[in-house]
Amino acid sequence: MLTYLILALLVGVVVRTMATTRQGGAASDKELTELRERMLRLEQSLETMTADMERVSEGQRFLTALLEERARTQPVIKPPPPPPPGG
């Protein structure tokens, strides 16, 4: 979901830039520099989130393998039988 939010932000920046360009000519150097800086920060944030998500995925894979190994080595515990009727 966060990825979609970042993607929406990115699209908004691009659309705003295109609208500025169409309305009054090219954007000023200051605006272009600001947009480049924002895009760089956005790219760095996205790379950081990607690395974090990969770490989470690795943790999930490890935990799944650990639980599967435990399930193979430990005996299966069966629930107790239901009580006899009427008693």
Biopython code that builds the backbone (N, CA, C, O; Angstrom):
import numpy as np
from Bio.PDB.StructureBuilder import StructureBuilder

atoms = [
    (1, "MET", "N", (0.825, -1.182, 0.000)),
    (1, "MET", "CA", (0.000, 0.000, 0.000)),
    (1, "MET", "C", (0.877, 1.256, 0.000)),
    (1, "MET", "O", (0.567, 2.242, -0.669)),
    (2, "LEU", "N", (1.952, 1.205, 0.744)),
    (2, "LEU", "CA", (2.866, 2.340, 0.779)),
    (2, "LEU", "C", (3.489, 2.570, -0.589)),
    (2, "LEU", "O", (3.742, 3.707, -0.986)),
    (3, "THR", "N", (3.732, 1.485, -1.302)),
    (3, "THR", "CA", (4.289, 1.606, -2.647)),
    (3, "THR", "C", (3.323, 2.352, -3.553)),
    (3, "THR", "O", (3.742, 3.187, -4.354)),
    (4, "TYR", "N", (2.030, 2.057, -3.432)),
    (4, "TYR", "CA", (1.038, 2.758, -4.238)),
    (4, "TYR", "C", (0.992, 4.241, -3.889)),
    (4, "TYR", "O", (0.808, 5.080, -4.771)),
    (5, "LEU", "N", (1.155, 4.564, -2.624)),
    (5, "LEU", "CA", (1.170, 5.958, -2.202)),
    (5, "LEU", "C", (2.359, 6.692, -2.819)),
    (5, "LEU", "O", (2.225, 7.814, -3.307)),
    (6, "ILE", "N", (3.503, 6.055, -2.791)),
    (6, "ILE", "CA", (4.701, 6.665, -3.384)),
    (6, "ILE", "C", (4.534, 6.809, -4.887)),
    (6, "ILE", "O", (4.917, 7.826, -5.465)),
    (7, "LEU", "N", (3.966, 5.796, -5.516)),
    (7, "LEU", "CA", (3.729, 5.865, -6.957)),
    (7, "LEU", "C", (2.768, 7.002, -7.287)),
    (7, "LEU", "O", (2.969, 7.714, -8.270)),
    (8, "ALA", "N", (1.729, 7.179, -6.479)),
    (8, "ALA", "CA", (0.784, 8.275, -6.700)),
    (8, "ALA", "C", (1.478, 9.628, -6.540)),
    (8, "ALA", "O", (1.225, 10.556, -7.308)),
    (9, "LEU", "N", (2.343, 9.731, -5.554)),
    (9, "LEU", "CA", (3.101, 10.962, -5.353)),
    (9, "LEU", "C", (3.986, 11.254, -6.551)),
    (9, "LEU", "O", (4.068, 12.393, -7.010)),
    (10, "LEU", "N", (4.638, 10.235, -7.049)),
    (10, "LEU", "CA", (5.498, 10.379, -8.213)),
    (10, "LEU", "C", (4.702, 10.829, -9.434)),
    (10, "LEU", "O", (5.129, 11.728, -10.159)),
    (11, "VAL", "N", (3.563, 10.216, -9.661)),
    (11, "VAL", "CA", (2.710, 10.610, -10.785)),
    (11, "VAL", "C", (2.242, 12.047, -10.608)),
    (11, "VAL", "O", (2.188, 12.804, -11.577)),
    (12, "GLY", "N", (1.902, 12.431, -9.379)),
    (12, "GLY", "CA", (1.474, 13.806, -9.121)),
    (12, "GLY", "C", (2.563, 14.813, -9.457)),
    (12, "GLY", "O", (2.287, 15.867, -10.032)),
    (13, "VAL", "N", (3.797, 14.488, -9.099)),
    (13, "VAL", "CA", (4.916, 15.390, -9.401)),
    (13, "VAL", "C", (5.100, 15.518, -10.909)),
    (13, "VAL", "O", (5.304, 16.617, -11.424)),
    (14, "VAL", "N", (5.027, 14.403, -11.607)),
    (14, "VAL", "CA", (5.198, 14.432, -13.066)),
    (14, "VAL", "C", (4.067, 15.220, -13.722)),
    (14, "VAL", "O", (4.313, 16.020, -14.624)),
    (15, "VAL", "N", (2.843, 15.002, -13.280)),
    (15, "VAL", "CA", (1.705, 15.720, -13.851)),
    (15, "VAL", "C", (1.827, 17.218, -13.579)),
    (15, "VAL", "O", (1.553, 18.042, -14.451)),
    (16, "ARG", "N", (2.237, 17.557, -12.367)),
    (16, "ARG", "CA", (2.414, 18.975, -12.034)),
    (16, "ARG", "C", (3.492, 19.614, -12.910)),
    (16, "ARG", "O", (3.341, 20.748, -13.366)),
    (17, "THR", "N", (4.551, 18.896, -13.133)),
    (17, "THR", "CA", (5.620, 19.403, -13.984)),
    (17, "THR", "C", (5.124, 19.602, -15.408)),
    (17, "THR", "O", (5.431, 20.611, -16.043)),
    (18, "MET", "N", (4.361, 18.644, -15.906)),
    (18, "MET", "CA", (3.829, 18.762, -17.269)),
    (18, "MET", "C", (2.857, 19.938, -17.374)),
    (18, "MET", "O", (2.868, 20.666, -18.367)),
    (19, "ALA", "N", (2.022, 20.124, -16.357)),
    (19, "ALA", "CA", (1.067, 21.233, -16.369)),
    (19, "ALA", "C", (1.796, 22.567, -16.336)),
    (19, "ALA", "O", (1.403, 23.504, -17.031)),
    (20, "THR", "N", (2.844, 22.662, -15.543)),
    (20, "THR", "CA", (3.631, 23.897, -15.467)),
    (20, "THR", "C", (4.275, 24.193, -16.815)),
    (20, "THR", "O", (4.308, 25.341, -17.258)),
    (21, "THR", "N", (4.775, 23.175, -17.448)),
    (21, "THR", "CA", (5.434, 23.346, -18.736)),
    (21, "THR", "C", (4.441, 23.817, -19.787)),
    (21, "THR", "O", (4.781, 24.674, -20.603)),
    (22, "ARG", "N", (3.251, 23.297, -19.793)),
    (22, "ARG", "CA", (2.246, 23.662, -20.802)),
    (22, "ARG", "C", (1.656, 25.053, -20.554)),
    (22, "ARG", "O", (1.295, 25.754, -21.500)),
    (23, "GLN", "N", (1.560, 25.451, -19.279)),
    (23, "GLN", "CA", (0.904, 26.726, -18.968)),
    (23, "GLN", "C", (1.762, 27.925, -19.315)),
    (23, "GLN", "O", (1.291, 28.834, -19.998)),
    (24, "GLY", "N", (2.971, 27.953, -18.878)),
    (24, "GLY", "CA", (3.740, 29.174, -19.055)),
    (24, "GLY", "C", (5.140, 28.937, -19.562)),
    (24, "GLY", "O", (6.052, 29.678, -19.197)),
    (25, "GLY", "N", (5.339, 27.963, -20.365)),
    (25, "GLY", "CA", (6.680, 27.690, -20.843)),
    (25, "GLY", "C", (7.391, 26.730, -19.918)),
    (25, "GLY", "O", (6.766, 26.063, -19.093)),
    (26, "ALA", "N", (8.689, 26.667, -20.060)),
    (26, "ALA", "CA", (9.483, 25.725, -19.281)),
    (26, "ALA", "C", (9.561, 26.159, -17.819)),
    (26, "ALA", "O", (9.467, 27.344, -17.497)),
    (27, "ALA", "N", (9.733, 25.187, -16.960)),
    (27, "ALA", "CA", (9.880, 25.474, -15.534)),
    (27, "ALA", "C", (11.241, 26.127, -15.302)),
    (27, "ALA", "O", (12.188, 25.907, -16.058)),
    (28, "SER", "N", (11.321, 26.915, -14.265)),
    (28, "SER", "CA", (12.576, 27.603, -13.967)),
    (28, "SER", "C", (13.631, 26.606, -13.485)),
    (28, "SER", "O", (13.318, 25.474, -13.116)),
    (29, "ASP", "N", (14.872, 27.052, -13.497)),
    (29, "ASP", "CA", (15.961, 26.194, -13.038)),
    (29, "ASP", "C", (15.785, 25.808, -11.571)),
    (29, "ASP", "O", (16.108, 24.692, -11.166)),
    (30, "LYS", "N", (15.270, 26.749, -10.786)),
    (30, "LYS", "CA", (15.047, 26.468, -9.368)),
    (30, "LYS", "C", (14.016, 25.353, -9.199)),
    (30, "LYS", "O", (14.207, 24.445, -8.390)),
    (31, "GLU", "N", (12.932, 25.424, -9.957)),
    (31, "GLU", "CA", (11.899, 24.387, -9.866)),
    (31, "GLU", "C", (12.437, 23.037, -10.325)),
    (31, "GLU", "O", (12.153, 22.008, -9.713)),
    (32, "LEU", "N", (13.217, 23.047, -11.406)),
    (32, "LEU", "CA", (13.788, 21.786, -11.893)),
    (32, "LEU", "C", (14.750, 21.185, -10.876)),
    (32, "LEU", "O", (14.767, 19.972, -10.669)),
    (33, "THR", "N", (15.556, 22.046, -10.241)),
    (33, "THR", "CA", (16.484, 21.564, -9.222)),
    (33, "THR", "C", (15.719, 20.970, -8.050)),
    (33, "THR", "O", (16.083, 19.919, -7.524)),
    (34, "GLU", "N", (14.648, 21.660, -7.644)),
    (34, "GLU", "CA", (13.820, 21.163, -6.543)),
    (34, "GLU", "C", (13.191, 19.822, -6.897)),
    (34, "GLU", "O", (13.165, 18.910, -6.070)),
    (35, "LEU", "N", (12.684, 19.697, -8.119)),
    (35, "LEU", "CA", (12.078, 18.436, -8.538)),
    (35, "LEU", "C", (13.112, 17.317, -8.597)),
    (35, "LEU", "O", (12.823, 16.183, -8.214)),
    (36, "ARG", "N", (14.298, 17.624, -9.069)),
    (36, "ARG", "CA", (15.353, 16.601, -9.111)),
    (36, "ARG", "C", (15.694, 16.122, -7.699)),
    (36, "ARG", "O", (15.863, 14.926, -7.465)),
    (37, "GLU", "N", (15.792, 17.067, -6.765)),
    (37, "GLU", "CA", (16.091, 16.704, -5.380)),
    (37, "GLU", "C", (14.982, 15.849, -4.782)),
    (37, "GLU", "O", (15.246, 14.875, -4.077)),
    (38, "ARG", "N", (13.748, 16.220, -5.067)),
    (38, "ARG", "CA", (12.614, 15.452, -4.553)),
    (38, "ARG", "C", (12.602, 14.046, -5.141)),
    (38, "ARG", "O", (12.350, 13.073, -4.431)),
    (39, "MET", "N", (12.872, 13.943, -6.424)),
    (39, "MET", "CA", (12.901, 12.638, -7.075)),
    (39, "MET", "C", (14.031, 11.780, -6.501)),
    (39, "MET", "O", (13.863, 10.575, -6.316)),
    (40, "LEU", "N", (15.167, 12.392, -6.222)),
    (40, "LEU", "CA", (16.285, 11.668, -5.636)),
    (40, "LEU", "C", (15.918, 11.141, -4.252)),
    (40, "LEU", "O", (16.205, 9.989, -3.928)),
    (41, "ARG", "N", (15.287, 11.983, -3.437)),
    (41, "ARG", "CA", (14.860, 11.544, -2.106)),
    (41, "ARG", "C", (13.819, 10.428, -2.209)),
    (41, "ARG", "O", (13.842, 9.470, -1.436)),
    (42, "LEU", "N", (12.918, 10.563, -3.163)),
    (42, "LEU", "CA", (11.892, 9.541, -3.372)),
    (42, "LEU", "C", (12.530, 8.220, -3.789)),
    (42, "LEU", "O", (12.140, 7.156, -3.309)),
    (43, "GLU", "N", (13.499, 8.291, -4.673)),
    (43, "GLU", "CA", (14.192, 7.087, -5.121)),
    (43, "GLU", "C", (14.937, 6.423, -3.967)),
    (43, "GLU", "O", (14.898, 5.202, -3.820)),
    (44, "GLN", "N", (15.616, 7.231, -3.146)),
    (44, "GLN", "CA", (16.337, 6.678, -2.000)),
    (44, "GLN", "C", (15.384, 6.038, -0.999)),
    (44, "GLN", "O", (15.679, 4.975, -0.452)),
    (45, "SER", "N", (14.252, 6.674, -0.759)),
    (45, "SER", "CA", (13.264, 6.111, 0.155)),
    (45, "SER", "C", (12.718, 4.788, -0.365)),
    (45, "SER", "O", (12.544, 3.834, 0.393)),
    (46, "LEU", "N", (12.452, 4.743, -1.651)),
    (46, "LEU", "CA", (11.931, 3.522, -2.257)),
    (46, "LEU", "C", (12.954, 2.396, -2.174)),
    (46, "LEU", "O", (12.583, 1.252, -1.912)),
    (47, "GLU", "N", (14.222, 2.694, -2.389)),
    (47, "GLU", "CA", (15.266, 1.678, -2.271)),
    (47, "GLU", "C", (15.380, 1.170, -0.836)),
    (47, "GLU", "O", (15.573, -0.024, -0.608)),
    (48, "THR", "N", (15.260, 2.081, 0.130)),
    (48, "THR", "CA", (15.321, 1.682, 1.533)),
    (48, "THR", "C", (14.150, 0.774, 1.887)),
    (48, "THR", "O", (14.330, -0.239, 2.564)),
    (49, "MET", "N", (12.950, 1.133, 1.433)),
    (49, "MET", "CA", (11.774, 0.310, 1.712)),
    (49, "MET", "C", (11.895, -1.055, 1.051)),
    (49, "MET", "O", (11.492, -2.067, 1.624)),
    (50, "THR", "N", (12.452, -1.081, -0.158)),
    (50, "THR", "CA", (12.632, -2.354, -0.852)),
    (50, "THR", "C", (13.567, -3.262, -0.062)),
    (50, "THR", "O", (13.301, -4.454, 0.091)),
    (51, "ALA", "N", (14.658, -2.700, 0.435)),
    (51, "ALA", "CA", (15.599, -3.492, 1.241)),
    (51, "ALA", "C", (14.926, -3.993, 2.520)),
    (51, "ALA", "O", (15.120, -5.143, 2.915)),
    (52, "ASP", "N", (14.139, -3.136, 3.166)),
    (52, "ASP", "CA", (13.441, -3.543, 4.384)),
    (52, "ASP", "C", (12.425, -4.647, 4.099)),
    (52, "ASP", "O", (12.310, -5.600, 4.871)),
    (53, "MET", "N", (11.698, -4.523, 3.006)),
    (53, "MET", "CA", (10.716, -5.550, 2.645)),
    (53, "MET", "C", (11.414, -6.874, 2.342)),
    (53, "MET", "O", (10.890, -7.939, 2.668)),
    (54, "GLU", "N", (12.579, -6.816, 1.728)),
    (54, "GLU", "CA", (13.334, -8.040, 1.463)),
    (54, "GLU", "C", (13.760, -8.689, 2.779)),
    (54, "GLU", "O", (13.726, -9.913, 2.909)),
    (55, "ARG", "N", (14.157, -7.879, 3.748)),
    (55, "ARG", "CA", (14.521, -8.421, 5.067)),
    (55, "ARG", "C", (13.324, -9.094, 5.734)),
    (55, "ARG", "O", (13.457, -10.165, 6.326)),
    (56, "VAL", "N", (12.171, -8.467, 5.635)),
    (56, "VAL", "CA", (10.955, -9.061, 6.204)),
    (56, "VAL", "C", (10.653, -10.387, 5.519)),
    (56, "VAL", "O", (10.303, -11.365, 6.180)),
    (57, "SER", "N", (10.787, -10.423, 4.199)),
    (57, "SER", "CA", (10.538, -11.660, 3.456)),
    (57, "SER", "C", (11.502, -12.758, 3.875)),
    (57, "SER", "O", (11.103, -13.910, 4.048)),
    (58, "GLU", "N", (12.782, -12.400, 4.041)),
    (58, "GLU", "CA", (13.764, -13.386, 4.487)),
    (58, "GLU", "C", (13.413, -13.914, 5.875)),
    (58, "GLU", "O", (13.555, -15.106, 6.143)),
    (59, "GLY", "N", (12.960, -13.034, 6.746)),
    (59, "GLY", "CA", (12.543, -13.455, 8.084)),
    (59, "GLY", "C", (11.358, -14.412, 8.032)),
    (59, "GLY", "O", (11.310, -15.386, 8.782)),
    (60, "GLN", "N", (10.421, -14.140, 7.163)),
    (60, "GLN", "CA", (9.261, -15.017, 7.029)),
    (60, "GLN", "C", (9.676, -16.383, 6.487)),
    (60, "GLN", "O", (9.196, -17.415, 6.955)),
    (61, "ARG", "N", (10.568, -16.381, 5.499)),
    (61, "ARG", "CA", (11.036, -17.659, 4.953)),
    (61, "ARG", "C", (11.767, -18.468, 6.032)),
    (61, "ARG", "O", (11.570, -19.678, 6.145)),
    (62, "PHE", "N", (12.605, -17.798, 6.818)),
    (62, "PHE", "CA", (13.326, -18.484, 7.889)),
    (62, "PHE", "C", (12.358, -19.058, 8.913)),
    (62, "PHE", "O", (12.493, -20.212, 9.322)),
    (63, "LEU", "N", (11.381, -18.255, 9.328)),
    (63, "LEU", "CA", (10.425, -18.707, 10.325)),
    (63, "LEU", "C", (9.606, -19.889, 9.809)),
    (63, "LEU", "O", (9.348, -20.838, 10.548)),
    (64, "THR", "N", (9.205, -19.830, 8.555)),
    (64, "THR", "CA", (8.452, -20.935, 7.960)),
    (64, "THR", "C", (9.286, -22.207, 7.944)),
    (64, "THR", "O", (8.792, -23.279, 8.294)),
    (65, "ALA", "N", (10.554, -22.094, 7.538)),
    (65, "ALA", "CA", (11.432, -23.270, 7.526)),
    (65, "ALA", "C", (11.634, -23.807, 8.935)),
    (65, "ALA", "O", (11.648, -25.021, 9.135)),
    (66, "LEU", "N", (11.790, -22.925, 9.911)),
    (66, "LEU", "CA", (11.966, -23.345, 11.296)),
    (66, "LEU", "C", (10.732, -24.078, 11.811)),
    (66, "LEU", "O", (10.856, -25.119, 12.456)),
    (67, "LEU", "N", (9.557, -23.552, 11.537)),
    (67, "LEU", "CA", (8.324, -24.199, 11.998)),
    (67, "LEU", "C", (8.107, -25.539, 11.306)),
    (67, "LEU", "O", (7.632, -26.488, 11.931)),
    (68, "GLU", "N", (8.450, -25.627, 10.016)),
    (68, "GLU", "CA", (8.321, -26.904, 9.314)),
    (68, "GLU", "C", (9.270, -27.946, 9.908)),
    (68, "GLU", "O", (8.899, -29.107, 10.074)),
    (69, "GLU", "N", (10.481, -27.529, 10.222)),
    (69, "GLU", "CA", (11.454, -28.442, 10.829)),
    (69, "GLU", "C", (10.970, -28.925, 12.195)),
    (69, "GLU", "O", (11.089, -30.108, 12.514)),
    (70, "ARG", "N", (10.433, -28.028, 12.986)),
    (70, "ARG", "CA", (9.890, -28.417, 14.296)),
    (70, "ARG", "C", (8.733, -29.386, 14.146)),
    (70, "ARG", "O", (8.614, -30.349, 14.903)),
    (71, "ALA", "N", (7.879, -29.126, 13.163)),
    (71, "ALA", "CA", (6.719, -29.997, 12.962)),
    (71, "ALA", "C", (7.157, -31.400, 12.570)),
    (71, "ALA", "O", (6.491, -32.373, 12.925)),
    (72, "ARG", "N", (8.263, -31.522, 11.846)),
    (72, "ARG", "CA", (8.749, -32.843, 11.448)),
    (72, "ARG", "C", (9.403, -33.588, 12.607)),
    (72, "ARG", "O", (9.334, -34.816, 12.665)),
    (73, "THR", "N", (10.031, -32.873, 13.523)),
    (73, "THR", "CA", (10.769, -33.543, 14.597)),
    (73, "THR", "C", (9.929, -33.804, 15.845)),
    (73, "THR", "O", (10.253, -34.702, 16.622)),
    (74, "GLN", "N", (8.873, -33.049, 16.050)),
    (74, "GLN", "CA", (8.050, -33.239, 17.245)),
    (74, "GLN", "C", (6.861, -34.144, 16.925)),
    (74, "GLN", "O", (6.314, -34.093, 15.823)),
    (75, "PRO", "N", (6.466, -34.972, 17.890)),
    (75, "PRO", "CA", (5.297, -35.839, 17.642)),
    (75, "PRO", "C", (4.019, -34.997, 17.548)),
    (75, "PRO", "O", (3.900, -33.931, 18.151)),
    (76, "VAL", "N", (3.104, -35.504, 16.791)),
    (76, "VAL", "CA", (1.823, -34.820, 16.629)),
    (76, "VAL", "C", (0.979, -35.061, 17.876)),
    (76, "VAL", "O", (0.815, -36.203, 18.306)),
    (77, "ILE", "N", (0.454, -34.012, 18.445)),
    (77, "ILE", "CA", (-0.393, -34.110, 19.637)),
    (77, "ILE", "C", (-1.842, -34.151, 19.165)),
    (77, "ILE", "O", (-2.337, -33.231, 18.514)),
    (78, "LYS", "N", (-2.505, -35.256, 19.518)),
    (78, "LYS", "CA", (-3.900, -35.404, 19.120)),
    (78, "LYS", "C", (-4.806, -34.853, 20.215)),
    (78, "LYS", "O", (-4.489, -34.977, 21.398)),
    (79, "PRO", "N", (-5.923, -34.250, 19.837)),
    (79, "PRO", "CA", (-6.860, -33.753, 20.861)),
    (79, "PRO", "C", (-7.491, -34.936, 21.593)),
    (79, "PRO", "O", (-7.571, -36.031, 21.037)),
    (80, "PRO", "N", (-7.938, -34.729, 22.826)),
    (80, "PRO", "CA", (-8.571, -35.829, 23.559)),
    (80, "PRO", "C", (-9.888, -36.214, 22.898)),
    (80, "PRO", "O", (-10.532, -35.387, 22.253)),
    (81, "PRO", "N", (-10.284, -37.478, 23.064)),
    (81, "PRO", "CA", (-11.552, -37.905, 22.466)),
    (81, "PRO", "C", (-12.717, -37.184, 23.149)),
    (81, "PRO", "O", (-12.620, -36.798, 24.314)),
    (82, "PRO", "N", (-13.807, -37.010, 22.420)),
    (82, "PRO", "CA", (-14.975, -36.359, 23.044)),
    (82, "PRO", "C", (-15.547, -37.247, 24.151)),
    (82, "PRO", "O", (-15.392, -38.468, 24.117)),
    (83, "PRO", "N", (-16.201, -36.632, 25.120)),
    (83, "PRO", "CA", (-16.787, -37.431, 26.212)),
    (83, "PRO", "C", (-17.917, -38.311, 25.670)),
    (83, "PRO", "O", (-18.568, -37.971, 24.681)),
    (84, "PRO", "N", (-18.138, -39.463, 26.346)),
    (84, "PRO", "CA", (-19.238, -40.341, 25.868)),
    (84, "PRO", "C", (-20.587, -39.646, 26.059)),
    (84, "PRO", "O", (-20.766, -38.854, 26.984)),
    (85, "PRO", "N", (-21.519, -39.955, 25.179)),
    (85, "PRO", "CA", (-22.846, -39.312, 25.301)),
    (85, "PRO", "C", (-23.561, -39.706, 26.610)),
    (85, "PRO", "O", (-23.496, -40.849, 27.062)),
    (86, "GLY", "N", (-24.222, -38.738, 27.175)),
    (86, "GLY", "CA", (-25.019, -38.950, 28.364)),
    (86, "GLY", "C", (-24.174, -39.086, 29.634)),
    (86, "GLY", "O", (-24.678, -39.518, 30.671)),
    (87, "GLY", "N", (-22.980, -38.745, 29.561)),
    (87, "GLY", "CA", (-22.272, -39.033, 30.765)),
    (87, "GLY", "C", (-21.276, -38.127, 31.222)),
    (87, "GLY", "O", (-20.657, -38.362, 32.260)),
]
sb = StructureBuilder()
sb.init_structure("model")
sb.init_model(0)
sb.init_chain("A")
sb.init_seg("    ")
for serial, (resi, resn, name, xyz) in enumerate(atoms, 1):
    if name == "N":
        sb.init_residue(resn, " ", resi, " ")
    sb.init_atom(name, np.array(xyz, "f"), 0.0, 1.0, " ", f" {name:<3s}", serial, name[0])
structure = sb.get_structure()
